[in-house]
Amino acid sequence: MEDFNLFAKNSMQYWHWGLDEFFDTDYYELMEVMNAKKPEDRVQDPMKLFNAINGKG
């Protein structure tokens, strides 16, 4: 619970959210957004790498 409260505090401090905004936001959707990775940091298809190395793609 303490981590959740810290997340709420950081949301208010850095994003300038109020408590209503924080508690009205869907937690799981917010976690998906916060954990989104840049395309170059995502897990890649090993077959694409294999084909690129072998000159097939």
C-alpha positions as semicolon CSV with decimal commas, in nm:
position;residue;x (nm);y (nm);z (nm)
1;M;0,000;0,000;0,000
2;E;0,292;0,231;0,071
3;D;0,415;0,198;-0,290
4;F;0,068;0,292;-0,415
5;N;0,066;0,600;-0,192
6;L;0,412;0,697;-0,318
7;F;0,286;0,662;-0,674
8;A;-0,008;0,889;-0,590
9;K;0,228;1,141;-0,432
10;N;0,457;1,139;-0,737
11;S;0,157;1,178;-0,969
12;M;0,045;1,485;-0,780
13;Q;0,394;1,627;-0,752
14;Y;0,527;1,571;-1,103
15;W;0,212;1,558;-1,318
16;H;0,021;1,815;-1,111
17;W;-0,273;1,576;-1,066
18;G;-0,524;1,613;-0,786
19;L;-0,644;1,322;-0,574
20;D;-0,964;1,298;-0,779
21;E;-0,767;1,264;-1,103
22;F;-0,544;0,996;-0,953
23;F;-0,825;0,788;-0,801
24;D;-1,053;0,828;-1,106
25;T;-0,786;0,689;-1,339
26;D;-0,798;0,318;-1,421
27;Y;-0,495;0,173;-1,241
28;Y;-0,425;-0,110;-1,486
29;E;-0,454;0,113;-1,790
30;L;-0,221;0,366;-1,627
31;M;0,032;0,089;-1,552
32;E;0,023;-0,020;-1,918
33;V;0,099;0,334;-2,028
34;M;0,375;0,380;-1,769
35;N;0,541;0,052;-1,869
36;A;0,532;0,117;-2,244
37;K;0,872;0,070;-2,408
38;K;1,030;0,243;-2,704
39;P;1,033;0,024;-3,018
40;E;1,408;-0,031;-2,990
41;D;1,368;-0,154;-2,630
42;R;1,095;-0,409;-2,707
43;V;1,149;-0,782;-2,739
44;Q;1,224;-0,860;-3,102
45;D;1,116;-1,154;-3,313
46;P;1,416;-1,394;-3,327
47;M;1,325;-1,500;-3,682
48;K;1,360;-1,139;-3,803
49;L;1,712;-1,131;-3,659
50;F;1,795;-1,469;-3,813
51;N;1,666;-1,357;-4,155
52;A;1,850;-1,025;-4,134
53;I;2,178;-1,201;-4,057
54;N;2,126;-1,444;-4,345
55;G;2,026;-1,170;-4,588
56;K;1,666;-1,286;-4,625
57;G;1,485;-0,988;-4,493
